[in-house]
Amino acid sequence: MNAYSRWMDGLYLLCMWVAAAALMIMVTVIPIGIFARYVLNSALSWPEPVAIICMIIFTFIGAPVGLRAGTHICVSMVTDRLSPAGQKRALLLCNLLLIALCLILLRASYNLCEAMWIQPLASLPNVTYGEMYLPIPIGTAFTLLFALERLLNGDQSQRPIVTLGGTH
């Protein structure tokens, strides 16, 4: 294992913890909003935007975790029928296409954050839309780093740190 993979191990664990924290906050905030609205008969303005922000964090910071662990959706009906050399070429093509997609998404999401950076959310005036969308380019950059690792060092899904959650 090289230094890049060790660094990716730390990033992998960080992404896992951040995504888990975002999910736990979202699961806590939604019932608070429901309780306030239907039991206290006083709707709160903050639970919905907080839940949306947490969902964005969970989605875009959690996606790199799924990619590295190999738990993302994978349709291998065609590639399973290829020769080992064909499977290797198909995997290389997939990795290169993923890297290209990440670069495109990184640029587009950066532009989105930049354009929306000063526009505040109505229900959370201390947070801007640019800040709310910030997990998109960050998560895309993390996905790009994991895709580069997969391209350079191969599949990482069977390493002990990746199988930590027992999803395999």
N, C-alpha and C positions, 0 to 999 in steps of 0.2 A: 504494500500500500504506500502510495506516495504522499507528499505533503498536501497536494491539491485535494486528494480524497479525504485526508484528515480534516482539512479546513471545511470541506463539504459536509463532513459528519457533524461538525459544530453548527453549520448553517441549517442542516436538516433538523437537528434537535430544536434549534431556535424557532424555525418555521412551525414545527409540530406544536411547541408550547404556545406560541402566539395564536395559532389557529384554534387550539383547544381553549385558550382563555377567551378568545372572541366568541366562540360557540357557547361557552358557559355564561358569559355576560348577556348574550342575546337570549338564551333560554331563561335567564333570571329577569331580564327587563320586560319581556313580553307579558308574562303574568302580572307584573306590577301595573302595567298599563291597563290590562283587562280588569284587574281588581279595582283600580281607581275609577275606571269608567262605569262598571256595572254594579259594584258594591257601594262605593263611596259617592257615586253619581257625580263625579268630578273628573273629567278627562284631563290627563296630563299631556303636555305638548312634546315632551322629550323622549318617551320610550320608542316611538316608531322610528325617528331618525337615528337614534342610538342603535336600534336593532338593524337598521339598514347598513349603517357603518360597520357594525360587527359582521354582517353577512358578507360585505365586500372584503373585509379583512380575512374572514374564514375562507372564502372562495379563492382569492388570489394569493394568499400566503399558504393556504393548505394544498393548492394544486401542485406546487413543486414537490411536496411531500409524497403525494400520490404518484407522481412521475418517477421519482427516485425509488420508491418502494415497489413499483411495478403493479400498483393496484388501480391504475386508471383503466378506462374502457379500452379494450384492445380486441379488434376483430382480426383474427389470424386465419380465417378460413382459406384464403388464397396462399398466404405465405407458408402455411404448414405443408402445402403440397409442392413447394419448391425444393430444389436440391439444397444441400447445405451451403453451397457457394451462392445460390440464388437468394437464400434466406439472409446471408451475410450482406449481399448487395441491397436487398430490400430494407434491411435494418439501417444500413448506411444512408440510403435515400431518405428514410423516415427521420433519422436524426438531422440530416441536412435541411430537410423541409421544416422541421420543428425549430431549428435555429433561425432559419429565414423568417418564419412566422413570428418568433419572439422578437426579432429585430424590428419588424414592421409594427407589431403591437407596442413595443417599447417606445418607438417614436410617436405613434398616434396617441398613446396614453399620456406621454409627457406633454404633448401639445394640448391635450384636454386639460390636464392639471394647470398648465401655464395660463390657458385662456380663462379658466374658472377660479384662479387663485384668490381673487379679491372679492368674489361674490359670496356673501354670507348665506347660510341656511336660515330660513325664516324662523324655524322653531328652535334652532341652536345658533344664535347670532355670533357666538365666539368661534364658531367653526365655519370655514368656507367650503364651497363645493370642491375647490382645488385640493384642499386638505382631505376631504372625504374620499376623493378619487385617488389619492396618493398610493394606497396599497396596490393599485393596478400596475403602475410601472415598477414598483418595488418587487411585487410578486412575479412579474414578467422577467425582470432581471435575474431573480433567483431561479426561475425555470430555465432561463438561458444558461446559467452557470451549471445547473444539473444536467442539461442537455449536452453541454460541452464535456462534462465529466463522463457522461455515457459514451460520447463519441471517442474520447481519448482513452478511457480506462475500461470501457465495457459496462455491462449490466452490473448494477450495485445492489439489486434487490435481495440477494441471498446473503449479504454480509450481516454479521450479528447485530450491529447497531441499527440496521434498517429493519430487521425482523423483530426488533424490540417489542413491538406491539402485538406480535403473534398473528399478523394478518395473512400469513402464508400457510 
